[in-house]
Amino acid sequence: MLNIHLILYWVLMAVSSVVSTWGTFVTLPYEHLGQWDAIKMALPYAWADWVFLTLAINIGKEHDIATPLQMKFGITMLKFFLIMAFTKYYLHDKVSRSDMIGFVIVVLAYFLNIFNGVSIMLGRPVVSEEKAKDKKDDTATKEQTKQTEQTQEKDNKLN
């Protein structure tokens, strides 16, 4: 089934990454560009990146699309890929084999994180986020009950 929030999340992440990477590369052709001029050229890209990335993160959190770590992996993957593409097609420079191997490692790490691959291979129990939240809620409830009991004991001693 088509999940519009997932598509919107990835589109915003991609737009953010493209804008950010383009902002990184925009000043490279100018050899004698001053620091202030470079900042003035790159700053609008940083602002646009911030807007799109903020929107993507909000959608990701609102609809439980990805954990914060998965979001970081997603951004890393996209930017890694874009930097290799910009290097090859914009700077007309060679992308090395180690760059490609590094990208594959990042993609594998992303999918291992999403599908809990290492935990499953090692036979360790995978705790879902719902169970983790329930466990936190139970702990918080126990702490509140304990504090209430302690307060009641103090009140009883005073009376």
N, CA, C and O atoms as a GROMACS GRO file, in nm:
protein
  636
    1MET      N    1   0.084  -0.119   0.000
    1MET     CA    2   0.000   0.000   0.000
    1MET      C    3   0.088   0.125   0.000
    1MET      O    4   0.195   0.126   0.060
    2LEU      N    5   0.044   0.225  -0.065
    2LEU     CA    6   0.119   0.349  -0.079
    2LEU      C    7   0.105   0.434   0.048
    2LEU      O    8  -0.006   0.470   0.087
    3ASN      N    9   0.215   0.464   0.109
    3ASN     CA   10   0.214   0.546   0.230
    3ASN      C   11   0.264   0.686   0.194
    3ASN      O   12   0.384   0.706   0.172
    4ILE      N   13   0.174   0.781   0.188
    4ILE     CA   14   0.208   0.916   0.144
    4ILE      C   15   0.307   0.983   0.238
    4ILE      O   16   0.391   1.061   0.194
    5HIS      N   17   0.297   0.953   0.367
    5HIS     CA   18   0.388   1.015   0.463
    5HIS      C   19   0.531   0.964   0.444
    5HIS      O   20   0.627   1.040   0.455
    6LEU      N   21   0.545   0.835   0.414
    6LEU     CA   22   0.677   0.778   0.390
    6LEU      C   23   0.738   0.839   0.264
    6LEU      O   24   0.856   0.874   0.261
    7ILE      N   25   0.658   0.852   0.160
    7ILE     CA   26   0.707   0.912   0.036
    7ILE      C   27   0.745   1.057   0.058
    7ILE      O   28   0.851   1.102   0.014
    8LEU      N   29   0.660   1.131   0.127
    8LEU     CA   30   0.688   1.272   0.155
    8LEU      C   31   0.814   1.285   0.241
    8LEU      O   32   0.896   1.374   0.217
    9TYR      N   33   0.830   1.197   0.339
    9TYR     CA   34   0.949   1.197   0.425
    9TYR      C   35   1.076   1.181   0.340
    9TYR      O   36   1.170   1.260   0.354
   10TRP      N   37   1.078   1.080   0.252
   10TRP     CA   38   1.197   1.056   0.172
   10TRP      C   39   1.219   1.164   0.066
   10TRP      O   40   1.334   1.198   0.035
   11VAL      N   41   1.112   1.219   0.011
   11VAL     CA   42   1.128   1.327  -0.086
   11VAL      C   43   1.189   1.450  -0.018
   11VAL      O   44   1.281   1.512  -0.072
   12LEU      N   45   1.137   1.486   0.100
   12LEU     CA   46   1.193   1.601   0.173
   12LEU      C   47   1.338   1.576   0.214
   12LEU      O   48   1.420   1.667   0.208
   13MET      N   49   1.368   1.452   0.256
   13MET     CA   50   1.507   1.419   0.290
   13MET      C   51   1.597   1.433   0.167
   13MET      O   52   1.708   1.486   0.176
   14ALA      N   53   1.548   1.386   0.053
   14ALA     CA   54   1.627   1.394  -0.070
   14ALA      C   55   1.648   1.539  -0.113
   14ALA      O   56   1.758   1.577  -0.149
   15VAL      N   57   1.542   1.619  -0.108
   15VAL     CA   58   1.554   1.761  -0.145
   15VAL      C   59   1.652   1.830  -0.051
   15VAL      O   60   1.737   1.908  -0.096
   16SER      N   61   1.640   1.803   0.077
   16SER     CA   62   1.731   1.862   0.175
   16SER      C   63   1.875   1.825   0.145
   16SER      O   64   1.964   1.910   0.148
   17SER      N   65   1.898   1.697   0.116
   17SER     CA   66   2.035   1.652   0.089
   17SER      C   67   2.091   1.710  -0.040
   17SER      O   68   2.208   1.747  -0.046
   18VAL      N   69   2.007   1.719  -0.144
   18VAL     CA   70   2.052   1.778  -0.271
   18VAL      C   71   2.089   1.925  -0.251
   18VAL      O   72   2.194   1.970  -0.297
   19VAL      N   73   2.002   1.998  -0.182
   19VAL     CA   74   2.029   2.141  -0.158
   19VAL      C   75   2.156   2.159  -0.075
   19VAL      O   76   2.238   2.245  -0.106
   20SER      N   77   2.170   2.079   0.028
   20SER     CA   78   2.288   2.088   0.114
   20SER      C   79   2.416   2.056   0.038
   20SER      O   80   2.517   2.126   0.050
   21THR      N   81   2.411   1.949  -0.040
   21THR     CA   82   2.531   1.910  -0.115
   21THR      C   83   2.564   2.012  -0.222
   21THR      O   84   2.680   2.044  -0.244
   22TRP      N   85   2.462   2.064  -0.288
   22TRP     CA   86   2.486   2.167  -0.390
   22TRP      C   87   2.548   2.291  -0.324
   22TRP      O   88   2.638   2.353  -0.380
   23GLY      N   89   2.499   2.327  -0.207
   23GLY     CA   90   2.556   2.440  -0.134
   23GLY      C   91   2.701   2.418  -0.097
   23GLY      O   92   2.781   2.512  -0.092
   24THR      N   93   2.735   2.292  -0.070
   24THR     CA   94   2.874   2.259  -0.039
   24THR      C   95   2.963   2.274  -0.162
   24THR      O   96   3.077   2.318  -0.151
   25PHE      N   97   2.911   2.238  -0.279
   25PHE     CA   98   2.991   2.238  -0.402
   25PHE      C   99   2.986   2.370  -0.479
   25PHE      O  100   3.068   2.391  -0.569
   26VAL      N  101   2.894   2.460  -0.445
   26VAL     CA  102   2.872   2.579  -0.526
   26VAL      C  103   2.993   2.672  -0.533
   26VAL      O  104   3.013   2.738  -0.634
   27THR      N  105   3.072   2.676  -0.430
   27THR     CA  106   3.186   2.769  -0.429
   27THR      C  107   3.315   2.708  -0.482
   27THR      O  108   3.415   2.779  -0.499
   28LEU      N  109   3.316   2.577  -0.509
   28LEU     CA  110   3.440   2.512  -0.549
   28LEU      C  111   3.501   2.561  -0.680
   28LEU      O  112   3.624   2.565  -0.690
   29PRO      N  113   3.423   2.599  -0.781
   29PRO     CA  114   3.486   2.646  -0.905
   29PRO      C  115   3.560   2.780  -0.892
   29PRO      O  116   3.641   2.814  -0.978
   30TYR      N  117   3.533   2.855  -0.787
   30TYR     CA  118   3.593   2.987  -0.771
   30TYR      C  119   3.718   2.978  -0.685
   30TYR      O  120   3.710   2.962  -0.563
   31GLU      N  121   3.833   2.987  -0.750
   31GLU     CA  122   3.961   2.970  -0.679
   31GLU      C  123   3.995   3.087  -0.588
   31GLU      O  124   4.051   3.066  -0.480
   32HIS      N  125   3.963   3.207  -0.628
   32HIS     CA  126   4.004   3.327  -0.551
   32HIS      C  127   3.885   3.391  -0.479
   32HIS      O  128   3.877   3.513  -0.468
   33LEU      N  129   3.796   3.310  -0.432
   33LEU     CA  130   3.678   3.358  -0.363
   33LEU      C  131   3.712   3.383  -0.216
   33LEU      O  132   3.772   3.297  -0.150
   34GLY      N  133   3.674   3.498  -0.165
   34GLY     CA  134   3.701   3.529  -0.025
   34GLY      C  135   3.607   3.453   0.068
   34GLY      O  136   3.505   3.399   0.025
   35GLN      N  137   3.644   3.450   0.196
   35GLN     CA  138   3.565   3.376   0.295
   35GLN      C  139   3.423   3.430   0.304
   35GLN      O  140   3.327   3.352   0.303
   36TRP      N  141   3.407   3.561   0.313
   36TRP     CA  142   3.275   3.621   0.326
   36TRP      C  143   3.190   3.595   0.202
   36TRP      O  144   3.070   3.568   0.213
   37ASP      N  145   3.252   3.603   0.084
   37ASP     CA  146   3.178   3.577  -0.040
   37ASP      C  147   3.132   3.431  -0.046
   37ASP      O  148   3.022   3.402  -0.093
   38ALA      N  149   3.216   3.340   0.000
   38ALA     CA  150   3.179   3.198   0.001
   38ALA      C  151   3.062   3.174   0.097
   38ALA      O  152   2.971   3.097   0.066
   39ILE      N  153   3.065   3.239   0.211
   39ILE     CA  154   2.956   3.225   0.308
   39ILE      C  155   2.826   3.281   0.249
   39ILE      O  156   2.720   3.220   0.262
   40LYS      N  157   2.835   3.396   0.184
   40LYS     CA  158   2.716   3.456   0.123
   40LYS      C  159   2.657   3.366   0.015
   40LYS      O  160   2.535   3.362  -0.003
   41MET      N  161   2.742   3.296  -0.058
   41MET     CA  162   2.693   3.207  -0.163
   41MET      C  163   2.631   3.079  -0.104
   41MET      O  164   2.533   3.028  -0.158
   42ALA      N  165   2.688   3.027   0.004
   42ALA     CA  166   2.644   2.898   0.057
   42ALA      C  167   2.530   2.909   0.159
   42ALA      O  168   2.456   2.813   0.179
   43LEU      N  169   2.516   3.024   0.222
   43LEU     CA  170   2.417   3.039   0.329
   43LEU      C  171   2.272   3.012   0.286
   43LEU      O  172   2.200   2.946   0.361
   44PRO      N  173   2.227   3.060   0.172
   44PRO     CA  174   2.088   3.029   0.132
   44PRO      C  175   2.062   2.879   0.117
   44PRO      O  176   1.952   2.831   0.145
   45TYR      N  177   2.164   2.806   0.074
   45TYR     CA  178   2.149   2.661   0.063
   45TYR      C  179   2.135   2.598   0.202
   45TYR      O  180   2.056   2.505   0.221
   46ALA      N  181   2.210   2.648   0.297
   46ALA     CA  182   2.202   2.597   0.434
   46ALA      C  183   2.063   2.624   0.493
   46ALA      O  184   2.007   2.538   0.560
   47TRP      N  185   2.009   2.741   0.467
   47TRP     CA  186   1.875   2.773   0.518
   47TRP      C  187   1.769   2.682   0.456
   47TRP      O  188   1.682   2.630   0.525
   48ALA      N  189   1.778   2.663   0.325
   48ALA     CA  190   1.682   2.576   0.256
   48ALA      C  191   1.696   2.432   0.308
   48ALA      O  192   1.596   2.363   0.329
   49ASP      N  193   1.818   2.388   0.327
   49ASP     CA  194   1.842   2.254   0.382
   49ASP      C  195   1.777   2.241   0.519
   49ASP      O  196   1.713   2.141   0.549
   50TRP      N  197   1.793   2.342   0.601
   50TRP     CA  198   1.736   2.340   0.737
   50TRP      C  199   1.583   2.329   0.731
   50TRP      O  200   1.523   2.253   0.808
   51VAL      N  201   1.520   2.403   0.641
   51VAL     CA  202   1.374   2.400   0.630
   51VAL      C  203   1.326   2.261   0.587
   51VAL      O  204   1.239   2.203   0.651
   52PHE      N  205   1.383   2.209   0.479
   52PHE     CA  206   1.338   2.079   0.428
   52PHE      C  207   1.368   1.966   0.526
   52PHE      O  208   1.287   1.875   0.543
   53LEU      N  209   1.485   1.971   0.589
   53LEU     CA  210   1.522   1.865   0.683
   53LEU      C  211   1.433   1.870   0.807
   53LEU      O  212   1.395   1.765   0.860
   54THR      N  213   1.399   1.990   0.854
   54THR     CA  214   1.310   2.004   0.968
   54THR      C  215   1.172   1.945   0.936
   54THR      O  216   1.113   1.875   1.018
   55LEU      N  217   1.122   1.974   0.818
   55LEU     CA  218   0.993   1.918   0.777
   55LEU      C  219   0.998   1.765   0.770
   55LEU      O  220   0.906   1.697   0.814
   56ALA      N  221   1.106   1.712   0.713
   56ALA     CA  222   1.120   1.567   0.703
   56ALA      C  223   1.127   1.502   0.841
   56ALA      O  224   1.063   1.400   0.864
   57ILE      N  225   1.204   1.559   0.931
   57ILE     CA  226   1.216   1.503   1.065
   57ILE      C  227   1.083   1.509   1.138
   57ILE      O  228   1.047   1.414   1.208
   58ASN      N  229   1.010   1.618   1.124
   58ASN     CA  230   0.878   1.628   1.188
   58ASN      C  231   0.783   1.520   1.136
   58ASN      O  232   0.710   1.459   1.214
   59ILE      N  233   0.782   1.498   1.006
   59ILE     CA  234   0.696   1.394   0.949
   59ILE      C  235   0.742   1.257   0.999
   59ILE      O  236   0.659   1.172   1.032
   60GLY      N  237   0.873   1.235   1.003
   60GLY     CA  238   0.925   1.107   1.050
   60GLY      C  239   0.888   1.078   1.194
   60GLY      O  240   0.856   0.964   1.229
   61LYS      N  241   0.893   1.180   1.278
   61LYS     CA  242   0.856   1.161   1.420
   61LYS      C  243   0.706   1.147   1.438
   61LYS      O  244   0.661   1.061   1.513
   62GLU      N  245   0.630   1.230   1.369
   62GLU     CA  246   0.484   1.229   1.382
   62GLU      C  247   0.424   1.095   1.344
   62GLU      O  248   0.330   1.048   1.408
   63HIS      N  249   0.477   1.034   1.240
   63HIS     CA  250   0.418   0.912   1.186
   63HIS      C  251   0.503   0.788   1.214
   63HIS      O  252   0.482   0.683   1.152
   64ASP      N  253   0.597   0.800   1.306
   64ASP     CA  254   0.685   0.688   1.344
   64ASP      C  255   0.744   0.617   1.223
   64ASP      O  256   0.739   0.494   1.213
   65ILE      N  257   0.798   0.695   1.132
   65ILE     CA  258   0.857   0.637   1.011
   65ILE      C  259   0.996   0.582   1.040
   65ILE      O  260   1.033   0.476   0.989
   66ALA      N  261   1.072   0.654   1.120
   66ALA     CA  262   1.209   0.611   1.148
   66ALA      C  263   1.249   0.660   1.286
   66ALA      O  264   1.198   0.759   1.338
   67THR      N  265   1.343   0.586   1.345
   67THR     CA  266   1.398   0.630   1.473
   67THR      C  267   1.499   0.740   1.444
   67THR      O  268   1.540   0.757   1.330
   68PRO      N  269   1.539   0.815   1.546
   68PRO     CA  270   1.640   0.919   1.521
   68PRO      C  271   1.770   0.864   1.460
   68PRO      O  272   1.830   0.929   1.375
   69LEU      N  273   1.812   0.746   1.503
   69LEU     CA  274   1.933   0.686   1.446
   69LEU      C  275   1.913   0.651   1.299
   69LEU      O  276   2.002   0.671   1.218
   70GLN      N  277   1.796   0.598   1.266
   70GLN     CA  278   1.768   0.566   1.127
   70GLN      C  279   1.761   0.691   1.041
   70GLN      O  280   1.800   0.688   0.924
   71MET      N  281   1.712   0.801   1.099
   71MET     CA  282   1.711   0.927   1.025
   71MET      C  283   1.853   0.972   0.994
   71MET      O  284   1.883   1.018   0.884
   72LYS      N  285   1.941   0.958   1.093
   72LYS     CA  286   2.082   0.997   1.072
   72LYS      C  287   2.146   0.910   0.966
   72LYS      O  288   2.219   0.959   0.880
   73PHE      N  289   2.120   0.779   0.972
   73PHE     CA  290   2.172   0.690   0.868
   73PHE      C  291   2.118   0.729   0.731
   73PHE      O  292   2.192   0.728   0.633
   74GLY      N  293   1.990   0.762   0.723
   74GLY     CA  294   1.930   0.801   0.595
   74GLY      C  295   1.995   0.926   0.537
   74GLY      O  296   2.026   0.931   0.418
   75ILE      N  297   2.015   1.024   0.622
   75ILE     CA  298   2.081   1.148   0.577
   75ILE      C  299   2.223   1.117   0.531
   75ILE      O  300   2.268   1.167   0.428
   76THR      N  301   2.294   1.035   0.609
   76THR     CA  302   2.431   0.999   0.574
   76THR      C  303   2.436   0.928   0.440
   76THR      O  304   2.521   0.958   0.356
   77MET      N  305   2.346   0.832   0.419
   77MET     CA  306   2.343   0.760   0.292
   77MET      C  307   2.317   0.853   0.174
   77MET      O  308   2.387   0.849   0.073
   78LEU      N  309   2.216   0.937   0.189
   78LEU     CA  310   2.182   1.028   0.080
   78LEU      C  311   2.298   1.121   0.046
   78LEU      O  312   2.333   1.139  -0.070
   79LYS      N  313   2.357   1.181   0.150
   79LYS     CA  314   2.466   1.276   0.125
   79LYS      C  315   2.590   1.206   0.071
   79LYS      O  316   2.659   1.261  -0.015
   80PHE      N  317   2.618   1.087   0.120
   80PHE     CA  318   2.732   1.010   0.070
   80PHE      C  319   2.715   0.985  -0.079
   80PHE      O  320   2.808   1.007  -0.158
   81PHE      N  321   2.596   0.939  -0.119
   81PHE     CA  322   2.568   0.913  -0.259
   81PHE      C  323   2.579   1.041  -0.342
   81PHE      O  324   2.639   1.041  -0.449
   82LEU      N  325   2.520   1.148  -0.291
   82LEU     CA  326   2.521   1.274  -0.366
   82LEU      C  327   2.662   1.331  -0.381
   82LEU      O  328   2.696   1.385  -0.486
   83ILE      N  329   2.742   1.319  -0.278
   83ILE     CA  330   2.880   1.368  -0.287
   83ILE      C  331   2.956   1.290  -0.394
   83ILE      O  332   3.034   1.349  -0.470
   84MET      N  333   2.935   1.159  -0.400
   84MET     CA  334   3.002   1.081  -0.506
   84MET      C  335   2.950   1.122  -0.644
   84MET      O  336   3.028   1.134  -0.738
   85ALA      N  337   2.819   1.143  -0.656
   85ALA     CA  338   2.762   1.183  -0.785
   85ALA      C  339   2.812   1.321  -0.827
   85ALA      O  340   2.849   1.342  -0.942
   86PHE      N  341   2.813   1.417  -0.734
   86PHE     CA  342   2.860   1.552  -0.766
   86PHE      C  343   3.008   1.550  -0.802
   86PHE      O  344   3.052   1.621  -0.892
   87THR      N  345   3.084   1.468  -0.731
   87THR     CA  346   3.228   1.458  -0.760
   87THR      C  347   3.249   1.408  -0.902
   87THR      O  348   3.333   1.460  -0.976
   88LYS      N  349   3.173   1.307  -0.940
   88LYS     CA  350   3.190   1.249  -1.074
   88LYS      C  351   3.138   1.340  -1.185
   88LYS      O  352   3.205   1.360  -1.285
   89TYR      N  353   3.017   1.396  -1.166
   89TYR     CA  354   2.953   1.468  -1.276
   89TYR      C  355   2.970   1.619  -1.273
   89TYR      O  356   2.962   1.683  -1.377
   90TYR      N  357   2.993   1.676  -1.157
   90TYR     CA  358   3.010   1.822  -1.147
   90TYR      C  359   3.158   1.860  -1.148
   90TYR      O  360   3.198   1.953  -1.218
   91LEU      N  361   3.237   1.787  -1.072
   91LEU     CA  362   3.381   1.815  -1.069
   91LEU      C  363   3.459   1.734  -1.172
   91LEU      O  364   3.578   1.758  -1.193
   92HIS      N  365   3.392   1.639  -1.236
   92HIS     CA  366   3.454   1.551  -1.336
   92HIS      C  367   3.580   1.484  -1.280
   92HIS      O  368   3.684   1.478  -1.346
   93ASP      N  369   3.567   1.436  -1.158
   93ASP     CA  370   3.676   1.367  -1.091
   93ASP      C  371   3.637   1.221  -1.073
   93ASP      O  372   3.519   1.187  -1.076
   94LYS      N  373   3.736   1.136  -1.054
   94LYS     CA  374   3.711   0.994  -1.040
   94LYS      C  375   3.662   0.961  -0.898
   94LYS      O  376   3.713   1.015  -0.800
   95VAL      N  377   3.563   0.873  -0.889
   95VAL     CA  378   3.517   0.820  -0.761
   95VAL      C  379   3.592   0.690  -0.739
   95VAL      O  380   3.586   0.599  -0.822
   96SER      N  381   3.662   0.681  -0.627
   96SER     CA  382   3.747   0.565  -0.604
   96SER      C  383   3.667   0.443  -0.560
   96SER      O  384   3.552   0.453  -0.519
   97ARG      N  385   3.731   0.329  -0.569
   97ARG     CA  386   3.670   0.204  -0.526
   97ARG      C  387   3.641   0.206  -0.376
   97ARG      O  388   3.539   0.154  -0.332
   98SER      N  389   3.730   0.266  -0.299
   98SER     CA  390   3.708   0.271  -0.154
   98SER      C  391   3.587   0.358  -0.120
   98SER      O  392   3.519   0.333  -0.020
   99ASP      N  393   3.559   0.462  -0.201
   99ASP     CA  394   3.439   0.542  -0.181
   99ASP      C  395   3.314   0.456  -0.200
   99ASP      O  396   3.219   0.464  -0.122
  100MET      N  397   3.315   0.376  -0.304
  100MET     CA  398   3.200   0.290  -0.332
  100MET      C  399   3.184   0.183  -0.223
  100MET      O  400   3.072   0.153  -0.182
  101ILE      N  401   3.293   0.127  -0.177
  101ILE     CA  402   3.287   0.027  -0.070
  101ILE      C  403   3.235   0.091   0.058
  101ILE      O  404   3.154   0.031   0.129
  102GLY      N  405   3.280   0.212   0.087
  102GLY     CA  406   3.231   0.284   0.204
  102GLY      C  407   3.081   0.309   0.196
  102GLY      O  408   3.010   0.298   0.296
  103PHE      N  409   3.032   0.343   0.077
  103PHE     CA  410   2.889   0.365   0.059
  103PHE      C  411   2.810   0.236   0.082
  103PHE      O  412   2.706   0.238   0.147
  104VAL      N  413   2.861   0.126   0.029
  104VAL     CA  414   2.794  -0.004   0.050
  104VAL      C  415   2.790  -0.038   0.199
  104VAL      O  416   2.690  -0.090   0.247
  105ILE      N  417   2.897  -0.009   0.271
  105ILE     CA  418   2.900  -0.036   0.416
  105ILE      C  419   2.794   0.047   0.488
  105ILE      O  420   2.725  -0.004   0.576
  106VAL      N  421   2.780   0.173   0.451
  106VAL     CA  422   2.679   0.259   0.514
  106VAL      C  423   2.538   0.208   0.482
  106VAL      O  424   2.453   0.206   0.571
  107VAL      N  425   2.513   0.165   0.360
  107VAL     CA  426   2.382   0.111   0.322
  107VAL      C  427   2.354  -0.017   0.399
  107VAL      O  428   2.243  -0.037   0.449
  108LEU      N  429   2.454  -0.105   0.409
  108LEU     CA  430   2.435  -0.229   0.487
  108LEU      C  431   2.405  -0.199   0.633
  108LEU      O  432   2.319  -0.262   0.694
  109ALA      N  433   2.477  -0.102   0.690
  109ALA     CA  434   2.452  -0.065   0.830
  109ALA      C  435   2.310  -0.013   0.846
  109ALA      O  436   2.245  -0.043   0.946
  110TYR      N  437   2.262   0.063   0.751
  110TYR     CA  438   2.125   0.115   0.757
  110TYR      C  439   2.024   0.001   0.759
  110TYR      O  440   1.932   0.000   0.841
  111PHE      N  441   2.040  -0.095   0.668
  111PHE     CA  442   1.944  -0.205   0.662
  111PHE      C  443   1.958  -0.300   0.781
  111PHE      O  444   1.858  -0.356   0.826
  112LEU      N  445   2.078  -0.317   0.832
  112LEU     CA  446   2.094  -0.397   0.955
  112LEU      C  447   2.021  -0.330   1.071
  112LEU      O  448   1.961  -0.398   1.154
  113ASN      N  449   2.026  -0.199   1.076
  113ASN     CA  450   1.958  -0.126   1.181
  113ASN      C  451   1.807  -0.139   1.168
  113ASN      O  452   1.738  -0.163   1.267
  114ILE      N  453   1.756  -0.123   1.049
  114ILE     CA  454   1.611  -0.128   1.028
  114ILE      C  455   1.555  -0.267   1.057
  114ILE      O  456   1.452  -0.280   1.123
  115PHE      N  457   1.622  -0.370   1.009
  115PHE     CA  458   1.568  -0.505   1.021
  115PHE      C  459   1.627  -0.584   1.138
  115PHE      O  460   1.603  -0.704   1.149
  116ASN      N  461   1.704  -0.518   1.225
  116ASN     CA  462   1.763  -0.584   1.343
  116ASN      C  463   1.840  -0.709   1.303
  116ASN      O  464   1.830  -0.812   1.369
  117GLY      N  465   1.916  -0.700   1.197
  117GLY     CA  466   1.986  -0.815   1.140
  117GLY      C  467   2.082  -0.884   1.235
  117GLY      O  468   2.082  -1.006   1.244
  118VAL      N  469   2.164  -0.809   1.304
  118VAL     CA  470   2.263  -0.869   1.392
  118VAL      C  471   2.196  -0.937   1.511
  118VAL      O  472   2.235  -1.047   1.550
  119SER      N  473   2.095  -0.873   1.567
  119SER     CA  474   2.023  -0.933   1.680
  119SER      C  475   1.959  -1.065   1.639
  119SER      O  476   1.962  -1.162   1.714
  120ILE      N  477   1.900  -1.067   1.521
  120ILE     CA  478   1.835  -1.188   1.473
  120ILE      C  479   1.939  -1.298   1.448
  120ILE      O  480   1.917  -1.414   1.484
  121MET      N  481   2.053  -1.262   1.385
  121MET     CA  482   2.157  -1.362   1.358
  121MET      C  483   2.215  -1.419   1.487
  121MET      O  484   2.248  -1.537   1.492
  122LEU      N  485   2.227  -1.338   1.590
  122LEU     CA  486   2.282  -1.384   1.718
  122LEU      C  487   2.176  -1.446   1.808
  122LEU      O  488   2.208  -1.494   1.917
  123GLY      N  489   2.052  -1.446   1.764
  123GLY     CA  490   1.945  -1.506   1.842
  123GLY      C  491   1.904  -1.424   1.964
  123GLY      O  492   1.848  -1.479   2.058
  124ARG      N  493   1.932  -1.296   1.962
  124ARG     CA  494   1.896  -1.210   2.075
  124ARG      C  495   1.755  -1.158   2.055
  124ARG      O  496   1.712  -1.137   1.942
  125PRO      N  497   1.682  -1.138   2.163
  125PRO     CA  498   1.545  -1.088   2.149
  125PRO      C  499   1.544  -0.945   2.096
  125PRO      O  500   1.624  -0.861   2.137
  126VAL      N  501   1.452  -0.919   2.007
  126VAL     CA  502   1.435  -0.786   1.950
  126VAL      C  503   1.320  -0.719   2.023
  126VAL      O  504   1.207  -0.767   2.020
  127VAL      N  505   1.350  -0.607   2.087
  127VAL     CA  506   1.248  -0.535   2.162
  127VAL      C  507   1.187  -0.431   2.069
  127VAL      O  508   1.257  -0.344   2.018
  128SER      N  509   1.056  -0.440   2.050
  128SER     CA  510   0.990  -0.342   1.965
  128SER      C  511   0.979  -0.211   2.042
  128SER      O  512   0.990  -0.208   2.165
  129GLU      N  513   0.957  -0.103   1.970
  129GLU     CA  514   0.947   0.028   2.034
  129GLU      C  515   0.826   0.036   2.125
  129GLU      O  516   0.829   0.104   2.228
  130GLU      N  517   0.718  -0.034   2.089
  130GLU     CA  518   0.598  -0.033   2.173
  130GLU      C  519   0.626  -0.100   2.307
  130GLU      O  520   0.584  -0.050   2.411
  131LYS      N  521   0.699  -0.213   2.305
  131LYS     CA  522   0.733  -0.281   2.429
  131LYS      C  523   0.825  -0.195   2.514
  131LYS      O  524   0.812  -0.190   2.636
  132ALA      N  525   0.920  -0.127   2.447
  132ALA     CA  526   1.012  -0.040   2.520
  132ALA      C  527   0.936   0.075   2.586
  132ALA      O  528   0.965   0.113   2.699
  133LYS      N  529   0.836   0.131   2.515
  133LYS     CA  530   0.755   0.239   2.572
  133LYS      C  531   0.673   0.188   2.690
  133LYS      O  532   0.662   0.255   2.792
  134ASP      N  533   0.614   0.068   2.674
  134ASP     CA  534   0.536   0.010   2.783
  134ASP      C  535   0.624  -0.013   2.906
  134ASP      O  536   0.581   0.012   3.019
  135LYS      N  537   0.746  -0.060   2.882
  135LYS     CA  538   0.838  -0.085   2.993
  135LYS      C  539   0.872   0.046   3.064
  135LYS      O  540   0.878   0.051   3.186
  136LYS      N  541   0.895   0.154   2.986
  136LYS     CA  542   0.924   0.284   3.045
  136LYS      C  543   0.804   0.334   3.125
  136LYS      O  544   0.820   0.389   3.234
  137ASP      N  545   0.684   0.315   3.070
  137ASP     CA  546   0.563   0.358   3.140
  137ASP      C  547   0.546   0.282   3.270
  137ASP      O  548   0.508   0.340   3.372
  138ASP      N  549   0.573   0.150   3.268
  138ASP     CA  550   0.563   0.069   3.390
  138ASP      C  551   0.662   0.117   3.495
  138ASP      O  552   0.629   0.127   3.613
  139THR      N  553   0.784   0.147   3.452
  139THR     CA  554   0.887   0.195   3.544
  139THR      C  555   0.845   0.329   3.603
  139THR      O  556   0.860   0.352   3.723
  140ALA      N  557   0.794   0.418   3.519
  140ALA     CA  558   0.750   0.549   3.567
  140ALA      C  559   0.636   0.535   3.666
  140ALA      O  560   0.632   0.605   3.767
  141THR      N  561   0.542   0.445   3.639
  141THR     CA  562   0.428   0.422   3.729
  141THR      C  563   0.477   0.367   3.863
  141THR      O  564   0.429   0.409   3.968
  142LYS      N  565   0.571   0.274   3.859
  142LYS     CA  566   0.626   0.218   3.983
  142LYS      C  567   0.696   0.326   4.065
  142LYS      O  568   0.682   0.330   4.187
  143GLU      N  569   0.771   0.413   3.998
  143GLU     CA  570   0.840   0.521   4.069
  143GLU      C  571   0.740   0.618   4.132
  143GLU      O  572   0.760   0.663   4.244
  144GLN      N  573   0.634   0.649   4.061
  144GLN     CA  574   0.532   0.739   4.115
  144GLN      C  575   0.463   0.676   4.235
  144GLN      O  576   0.436   0.744   4.334
  145THR      N  577   0.434   0.547   4.227
  145THR     CA  578   0.371   0.476   4.339
  145THR      C  579   0.464   0.475   4.460
  145THR      O  580   0.420   0.496   4.573
  146LYS      N  581   0.591   0.452   4.434
  146LYS     CA  582   0.690   0.450   4.543
  146LYS      C  583   0.699   0.587   4.610
  146LYS      O  584   0.705   0.596   4.733
  147GLN      N  585   0.701   0.693   4.530
  147GLN     CA  586   0.709   0.828   4.586
  147GLN      C  587   0.583   0.861   4.665
  147GLN      O  588   0.590   0.925   4.769
  148THR      N  589   0.469   0.818   4.616
  148THR     CA  590   0.343   0.843   4.688
  148THR      C  591   0.344   0.770   4.823
  148THR      O  592   0.304   0.827   4.924
  149GLU      N  593   0.392   0.645   4.823
  149GLU     CA  594   0.399   0.569   4.949
  149GLU      C  595   0.493   0.635   5.048
  149GLU      O  596   0.464   0.642   5.168
  150GLN      N  597   0.608   0.684   4.997
  150GLN     CA  598   0.704   0.750   5.086
  150GLN      C  599   0.644   0.878   5.145
  150GLN      O  600   0.663   0.908   5.262
  151THR      N  601   0.572   0.952   5.064
  151THR     CA  602   0.507   1.074   5.111
  151THR      C  603   0.402   1.042   5.216
  151THR      O  604   0.389   1.113   5.315
  152GLN      N  605   0.327   0.935   5.194
  152GLN     CA  606   0.225   0.896   5.292
  152GLN      C  607   0.288   0.852   5.423
  152GLN      O  608   0.237   0.882   5.531
  153GLU      N  609   0.400   0.780   5.414
  153GLU     CA  610   0.470   0.737   5.536
  153GLU      C  611   0.518   0.858   5.615
  153GLU      O  612   0.506   0.861   5.738
  154LYS      N  613   0.573   0.957   5.546
  154LYS     CA  614   0.619   1.078   5.614
  154LYS      C  615   0.503   1.150   5.681
  154LYS      O  616   0.515   1.197   5.794
  155ASP      N  617   0.390   1.159   5.610
  155ASP     CA  618   0.271   1.224   5.667
  155ASP      C  619   0.221   1.150   5.792
  155ASP      O  620   0.182   1.212   5.891
  156ASN      N  621   0.224   1.016   5.786
  156ASN     CA  622   0.181   0.935   5.900
  156ASN      C  623   0.273   0.954   6.020
  156ASN      O  624   0.226   0.958   6.134
  157LYS      N  625   0.402   0.967   5.997
  157LYS     CA  626   0.497   0.988   6.105
  157LYS      C  627   0.477   1.124   6.170
  157LYS      O  628   0.490   1.140   6.292
  158LEU      N  629   0.445   1.222   6.088
  158LEU     CA  630   0.423   1.358   6.141
  158LEU      C  631   0.294   1.365   6.222
  158LEU      O  632   0.287   1.441   6.319
  159ASN      N  633   0.194   1.289   6.187
  159ASN     CA  634   0.065   1.291   6.256
  159ASN      C  635   0.074   1.200   6.374
  159ASN      O  636  -0.022   1.186   6.448
   0.00000   0.00000   0.00000
